[in-house]
Amino acid sequence: MPGKITAKEFEDKVLETEEVVIRLRCPNDQMVDSYDFTRKAADNTSLTDWLETRIKPRIGDLTCDVIDGQTFQKPHGRTSMAKLRDTYAR
């Protein structure tokens, strides 16, 4: 079982690994399971699949918002990870 980290650390690890911005709807010091992936999800993975397999098992019942880099809104669940990553300026 992975160790525990704060919600803020979790958000930072997701950004570092996945190149995607998420925000957990909880205090920054809320403890969640560590995001222990070392490689980003495949480009053709849908946002919904990514949330269900990588994020939700680690945050439990907490709510999570994924931020689109162009519109700053929640992208559609069928959006591919590649398309989402492309919305962020590099």
ABEGO torsion letter per residue (X at the ends): XBBBBBAAAAAAAAAAAAGBBBBBBBBAABBBBBBABABBBBAABBAAAAAAAAAAAAAEABBBBBBBAAAGBBBBAABBAAAAAAABBX
